[in-house]
Amino acid sequence: MSRNNVRGPTSALTEFLKASGITATSIAAHRQNEGAEEPVAGPSGTRDSATENEEDENGEMGHAEEDEAVPRQRPKRQGRASISTAYDSDNLDGEQEEKSPPAKKRKLTKAAEAKLKAKEKAKAKKNKKNENSDNEQEDPYRALASSWGGKAASPAKPVIGNFEDCAKCNVQFTVTRYTMPAVPGPGFLCHKCAKESGNDPFKKPAAPKRKKVPAEKRTVVNFEEKRFPTLASLCIQLITKHIDDVEALGDIGAMNMDAISKALSKNRALTPKNAHLFYNATNSTLTLYDATNLPSPALETLVYLNPNITSLRLDFCGHMNDKVMSIMCSSLPSLIHLELLGPFLVRSPIWVTFFKSHPSLETFKITQSPRFDIEAMLALKKYCASTLTELRLREVGAMNDAFLDAIGSLKKVEKLDIGDPGKANECTAEALQGVLFALSGTLRVLDVSRHEQVTDSVLKEGLAGTRHMDELVARNTTLLTDVGVAEFFKTWKNQPLRRIDFGRNHDLGSAALVALIEHSGERLEELGINGWGDVETGALKMLGRLGGELRRLDVGWVREVDDFVVKGWMEGNAEEDVESKKTKGRKEEVTRSAGCTRLCEVKVWGCNKITARCPRKVSIFGLVEAQADGCFL
């Protein structure tokens, strides 16, 4: 019959006795101890011998657990000891065991002793842990009280729903989960006093801030051919690093001087302190690739210390003003080639004065000059028309049809750059066609980028008379069509070009590319078809067969470019018109064309079919890291 473990309510006396440690178990143990002390009838010495046997057996227990050769026997209990087992489940001191012959002790090995010691140590540790847990159970509010302020904190938090008096304002309030202890204690605060003390009881604990994982940056991997630096390049790097400590560069040659100027422009290290290293009264050519840190007085010094220069190029010369230009008018009488990038502050009257003082000007190239207006253009036409051969008016805000009419009167111009006007649609198609037709007999280089009115007829009619053009650039001229450009190259009688760039014209495709290659492929060195829309693989592979002189190629955002196309450019393509194959054993050799043997640079921005298996015999720019890892296949 199983016992019923359901207990009913207990009286206050039972609870009091239980709190004092007086329970049924302890009473039974006490009675058992009293009964064990009474004398038992029998021969003398039985008590002592039983006790000794019990001690021997208890001493042998630990050794018997480790030694399997000694069998363990469960001793039988006597009389009242067996009766008390119902109450004593912990084997209290009242147990009496039967007499048993003492077991023979065996000597333990060192391994067994070490194992026994480890087991005893673990058992002691476990008992200590149980004692600590019992203490915690006896005082369930100790941890709560300590968390509310340690030794000097308020007493345990009362039960939610009870009434308490505020320690600060003595107003009775109801205890809730938001009740906060008084600091310093004892007592608790009502919600109002808790807020006044600077602690909001209703404020939710701030969520732990998670460290934001930085997003993966778009890394671009460029494959370049690595070469050992030359002794001259190492010397230039050393000079550039310690440029402020150099007293003079000496006679190092124009090429090395130009290389040092380029190296300084990378980190804008050219300053008035070291700029004098490039000055010399015997200079005929001076080129500074970054004059950002040269203020107006430094530019005046440049003019005074180089009085005999015939060619001057200053990039990022934003500090140049009317005073500097007026000094150039009088102090540089031999100047015939002038190239400036960013002369924002120079006004139109000073340009007129400069053209008047230099009637033999052969090259005039300016970029980003918003104050160059039609008056300056007319002065250039008036004073320099007989000698001017190179003209660049790039990113000039005032460019319009009047400018084009004046440019058409410069009959000796061979290189013309009027790209990126201030307003893309300011120049009409008729004016553009007129200036091209007027200069078609002498033009060698033409750039009409971002002129929205450039159409198929402008190219076909305006350049019909050209025979010696080498470079043609028409980027971002959206009115050009694939069929129209193809017809233009098929009927154009000009010599093959060295450079063609029709990038950012999304309507151009395979027809235009095939006609372009057939016209200029044998002499073409630079080609830009960035952003062309419908270009087939066959048209791209034609470059590997007919573009033997190609050196630089921009095929960004041409979707059909893949590893095999690039390999065909570098290694040549299998001849499509040759079907014969030479067989040697089991191997077959396919005849291949020469390919672009002079190719040194390829730009593949946006070509997602390029992978890490792409041949890297030349410098490849624009290959994203994900493509290099083989993510885009």
N, C-alpha and C positions, 0 to 999 in steps of 0.2 A: 504494500500500500504506500503510495507516494505521499510525501508530506505536502501540506498546503503552505505555500510561501506568502499568501496574502495576509497582511497584518492590519489590524484595526487601529483606531485612535488610542493613544497612550495618555495616561494621567500625568498630572504635573509632578507627582512624586516619582514616577518612573523616569521622567525626563531629568529630574534632579539627580537621581541615583546614577543614571547613565552619564551625566556630565561629571559626576564625581568618580567615575571609573568602576562603579559597582554594577556588575551585570551577572546574568545567570552563569556565564562561563567562568567568571572569576570566583563566584561562590562555589561552584563545583570543584574548581581547582583547590580552593581552600579546604573543603571537606576531604578531598582526596589526600592532601598532605597530612591532615590530622589523623586519618585512618592509617596511613603508612607508618606513623610514629608509634602505634600501639604494638606491644610484643606479640609475636606469633609463636604458638606452641610447636615444639620440635627440639631436636638435639641442639646442644649449645654450639655456638659458632655459625649457625645457619645464616644469621643476619649478616655477619661479616663476610662469610664466603660468597653470599649472593651479591653483596655490594661489590666485592672485589671482581667477581665474574662480570658484573655489569660494567665496571670501569674498564676491565680488560677488553670487553667486547666493543665499548665505545672507542677505546683507543685503537682497536684493530679496524674500525669501519673505514677510516680514511685510507688505510693501506690496502684494504680489500677491494676498494673501488678501482685502484690502479692495477691490481694484480688479478688477472683473470683466472689464474690457476687455483686460487682459493675461492670456492663457491660461497655465495652469500646466502645466509639462512635467516628467515624472518622469525624472530623470537616470539614466543607466545606470552600473552599477558595473563596475569592472575586476577582472580576475584574482582575486587572493586576497581582495580585498574581497568579491567575490560568493560566494566559498567560505565565508567566515566568517559569512555570514548565518544559517547553520544554528545557530551558537552565539551570535551577537550579535543579540538581538532588540530591543535598546535603542539601536541606532545609535551605537555607541561611536566613539572617535576614529579608528579604523582605516579609516573609509570614504573611498574615493576616487571622485570623480565625473568623468565625461567632460567634456571641454572643451565649453563652449557659449558662444555669443556673448552678451555682457552685454546684459540687457534694459534698455530705456530706462525710466528712473525717471520716475514721474509725481508731480506735487505733489498731496498730499491736501488735501481741503477740511477746514474746521474741524469739521464734523460727523463726518467720517470719523476725524479725529485723536482727537476725544473718544471715539468708539466704540472705537477701538483701545486707548486708554489704559484704558478701563473693562474691556476684555477682558483686558488684561495684568494689571491689578490683581486681577481675579477668579482668573486662573490662578495668580498668586503666592500668593493666599490658599489656593487648593486644594492647592498643593504644600506649603505650611506645615502644613496639616491632615494631609496624608499622612505627613509626617515625624513629626508627633506620634503618629500611630497606629502607625508603625513602631517608635517608641521604646517605646510601651506593649506591643507584641508581644514586643519583645526582653526586657522585664522583666515577666513576667505576674504576679509576686507583689508588685510595688511598691504597687499600689492596696490589696491585702489587708493588707500590712504597715502602710500608713499608716492604714487604718481601725481597726487594732488599737491605735493609740496614738500615731501621728505619729512624729517623729524619735527620741524617747526610748522608743519602745515596744519590745515584745519582737520577736524575729525572726519571720519568716513562720510561720503556723500549720502544724505538721507534718501529714503525711497521716493521715487517719483510719485507725485500726488499729495505728499505730506505738506503741512504748513510750516514755514520757517520765518524767523524774523531777520530782516536784512541787517548785516553787521555794521552798515554805514548809516542808514536812515531809520532803522528800527521799525520799518513798515513790514507787516506780515504779507508774505507772498507764497504762491504755490510752487513747489519744486518741480522743475521740468528737466528734460535732458540737456537744455541749454544753460542751466544754472551754473554759475562760476563761483569758486571759492574766493574769499576775501584775501587780499595780499597787503599787509601781513594778516595772518589768521588770528584767532579762530573765527569761524562763521562763514556765511555765504552771502552773496550780493544778489539783489533783485536785478531785473533786466535793465532798469533805468540807471542804477548806480554802476552796473558793469560797463554800460556804454560810456558813462561819464569818466570812468577810469581809463578809457582809451582802448578797451577790448570789446569788440563786437561779438556777443555770444552767438549771433545768428550767422556770422560770416563762415562760409564754407572753406575748409582748408584748401590751400592752393595746390593744384595738381603738380606733381614733380615735373620740372621742365626736362623734356627729352631733347637730347642733342640732335640737332637737325643734321641729317646725313647730307653732305654736299652733293649736289647734282653732278652727274658726269659731264665734264666739259667736252665740248666738241673739239677734239684734237685732230689736227691735220698733219699727216705724215708726208714728208717730201723725200723722195728718193733721189739723192744726188751722188754723183761720182766723186769719191773721196780721193784727193791727191795730196802728196806731200808738199808742204809750203816751200817756196823758194827762199833763198837767202835774202833777196830783196824784199819779199813780203814780210819776213820776220823783222827785218830792220825797220820797215814802215810801221809795223805794229808797235815796236818798241818806241819809235819816235812819237807816234800818236799818243801813247800812254803817258809819256813825259814831255809833252809838247810845251808846257809852261816853263820847263827847265832848259829848253834848247835856246842857245843864243843866236845861232845862224845855221841855215841848212846848207849853204855852200853851193857849189856847182854840181848838183846831182842829176841834172837833166830835166827836160820838160815832162817826160812820162812819169818819172818818180815824183816830181812836184805835184802833178795832177793826181797821182795815187794817194798821196798824203792828204790832199784837199778832200778827196772822197772819203777817206777814213775818218777825218775830223767831222764830216757832215753827219755821220751815223749817230753820234751822240751830241751833236751841236756844241762841239768843243772849240769852235773858232770864236775868238774874242778879240777885243782891241789890243790885248796884251800880247797875243801871239800872231796876230794877223800880219805884222810887219815882216815876218819870216818869208812871206810870199811877195813882198814888194822889192822892186829893183828898177832903177832908172833905165836899165837896158831891156826890160821886159817888152816883148811885142805881143804877148798873149797872156791874159790873166783870167782864170776861171775859179770862182768860189761857189761851191755847191750849196752852201747854207750860210747866208749872211744875216740870220735872224738876230744874232747877238751883237751885230755891228750897228751902233746908233749913227745918227746923221753926222756928228763930228768925225767918227771913224771912217765913214765913207768919203768925207772930204779929204781926209789924210790919204786915203787910197788913191784919189785922183792926183793929188800933189806929188806923191812919191812914185807914180808910174806915168810919167808924162809922154812916153813914146809908144804906148800900147796902141795896136791897131785892131785888136779883137778883145772885147770885154764881155764876160758872162757872169751875171750875178743872180743866183737863185734865192728866193725868199728875202728879197730886199725891201721889206715893208717900211723900213725907216728912211728910205730915199725920198727926198722932198724937192721942192722947187729950187732951193739953194744949192743942193748937190748937183742938180741938172744944169743950173746956170754956170757952176764952176767947170763942169764937163764941157760945156759949150766953148769955153775959152782956154782950158788947160789940156784938152786932148784933141789937138788939131789933126792928128793922124788916124783917128778912130774911123774905121770903115765897117766894122762888124759889131753890132750891139744886140745882146740878148738879155732880157730882163724878165724875171718871174715875180709878179706881185708888186709892181710900182704903183701902189694905190694912191699915194699922196701927190703925185706929179699931175699938174693941171695942164689944160690944153694950151695956154699961151706959151708955157715953157717948152712944150713939144714943138710948137711952131718955131721958136727961137733956135732950138737944137737942129731942126732940119735945115734951117736957113744957114747955120754955121757949118754944116757938114753936107755940102751938096754932092760929095763923092761917096755917099753911103751906099754900100752894096748889100748889106744884110741888116734887116730890122725885124726883130722877133720880140714881141711882148705877149705876156699872158696875164690875165686878170688885171686889167687896167680900166676901171669903170669910167675914168675921167678923160679917156681918149675919145674925142668926138669927131664929127664930120669936118670941123675946121682944121684939126690936126691932120686928118686924112687928106684934105685938099692941099695942105702945105707940103705933105710928103709927096704928093703927086706933082706939085709945082717945082720943087727944088731937087728931087732925087729920082725922077722918072727915067732919066737917061742912064743911070748906073745901077739902080736897084735890081737885084736878081733873086733875092730870097725875102719873102714877106710872111710874117706870122702875126695874125690878129686873132688870137684864140681867147675865148671867154671874154670878149669885149661886149659890154652891155648895150652899146649904142649901134651895133651892127644892123644895117638895113639895106634897102635897095640903093640908096645914095652911095654907101660905101662900095657896093659892088660895081657901080658905074665908074667910080674913081679908080678902083683896082683894075678895071678893064683897060684903062689908059696906060698902065705900066707894061709896056710891050716887051720888056726884057726879063720879066719875072719868070723864073724856072721852077721855083718851089713856092707853093701857095698853101697856106694853112688858115682856113677861116672857120674851123670847127667850133662846136659848142657855143653858139651865139647866146646873147642874153635872153632873147625871145626866139624860140625855135621856129616859129612860123612867121617871123618878121620879114624874112627874105622870100620873095615870090619865086615861082618856078621859072618865069620868064627872065628875071634878073640873073638867076643862077645859070641858066642856059646861055645867056648873053656873055657873061664874064668868062665862062669856060670856052665858048667858041672864040672869043677875042684873044685868049691866051693859048689856044690849042697848038699853035705852031711852036711854042717854046716850053710848054709845061713838061716837067719831068716828075714832079711830086705834087700830089693833090690830096687835100684832106677836107671833106665837106661833112664831117660827122655831125649828127643831131640837127641837121636841117630837115625839117619835116616836109618841105616842098620838093625835095629831090625825088624825082620819079624816073621811070624807065626811059622816058623820052628825053629827060635832062641829060642822062648819061649818053644815050645813043646819039642825040643831035649835038650836044655840047662838046663831046669828045671825039666826034667823027673825024676831025682833022689832025688829031695827035698821032705822032709817029715815034716819039722817043720817050714816052712816059715809062718810068721805072716803078713808081709806087702809087697805089690808089687805095685810099681809106674812106669808107662811107659807113661808119658805125651808126647804128640806131637811126637809120633812115627807113621808116616804117612803110613808106609807100612803094618800095621796091617789091617786085613780084618774082617768083621763081622762073616763070616763063620769060619775063622781060629781061632779066639778067642773063639768062641762058642765051637769048637771042642777041643781046649786046655783045657777049664774048665771041659768039659764032661769027658775027659780021664785022667785028672790030679789026682794023688793019694795023693796029699798033704792034710794036715788038713785044715779046713775052716780058711780063713784069717780074720784078724781084720781090715785091712785097704787095700782098693783097689782104685787106682786112674789111670784111663785111659783117662783123659781129653784131649781135643783138638785133638781127633782122629775122624774126621768127617765121616769116612767110617763105623764106628761101629754103631750097631743099636739094634733092639729088640732081635735078636737071641743071641747076645753076652750077653745082659743084663739078659735074662732069664737063660742062662747057669751059669752066674756068681752068680745070686741069689740062684739058686738051689744048687750050690757048697758051698757057704760061707754065705748064708743069716742068718743062725741060730747064727753065731758068729760075723757077720760084724758090726763094730762100725763106720767106716768112709768110705764113698763112693763118688767118683768123676767121674761123666760122663759128664762133661762140654763140650758142643759143639758136642755131638753125633748127628748124622744126622737123621736116620730113626728109631725113637723109638715110638712104638705104646702105646696107653693109657693103654692097658691091661698089657703090660710089666711093666709099671711104677706102676700100682696098686699092682703088686706082692710084692713090698717092704712093703706095709701095712700089708700083711699077713705073710710074711716070714722074714722080717727084724725087729724082736722084739728088738734087742740090738742096733739098729742104733742110733747114737748120732749126727753125722754131715753129711750133705748131700749137695753136689754141683751139681745142675742140670741146671746151667746157659746155655742159648741158646738151651735148649731142648724145641722145639716149642710146644709139646703136653702137657706140664705141665700147668694145670689150677687150678681153685679153688677147684674143686671136687677131683682132684688127691691129692692135698695137704691135704684136709680134710680127705681123705682115709688114708694117712700116719699117721695123728694125732689121728683120731678117729676109724680107722679100716674100712674095706670094708665089704659090705654085702657078706656073703658066697655064692659063685656061685654054690657049689655042694649041698647045703642044700635048698631044695625047700619048706620044711614045714614051716608054719608060725603059730604062736600062736595068736589066735583071742580072744580079750576081748571086748565084745560089738561091737563097730564100729571101734575101733582102731586095727591096725595090728603092731606087733612087729617083726622086721626082725633081725635074728641072725647075729651078726657082729663079725669079728675077733678082736684081741686085738689091732692091730696097732703098730706103733713105739712108745711105751710108754716112751722110754728113749730119744727120739729126742729132741735136744735143739738148733740146729742151721740149717737153710736152706738157701742156696744161690740161688737166682732166677734171676740173671742178664740175661737180654734179653728175659725173658719169658713174652711176651706181653699179654698172656691170663690171667695172674694173675690180679685180680682187688681188689678194696677196701673190697670186701666181703670175701676175703681170711681169713681163720682162723688164729688168731694171738696168739696161745697158746705158741709158741716158737719164738725165734729170727729169723726174716726173713730179709735177706740182699739183696739189689739190686732192690727193688721195686721202680720204677720211680714215681714221684709225679703225672704225668698225669695218670698213671695206678691207683694210689690211689684214684684219683678223678673220676674214671670210664670212662676215655676217650677211652681206648682200651678194647673192649668187644669181 
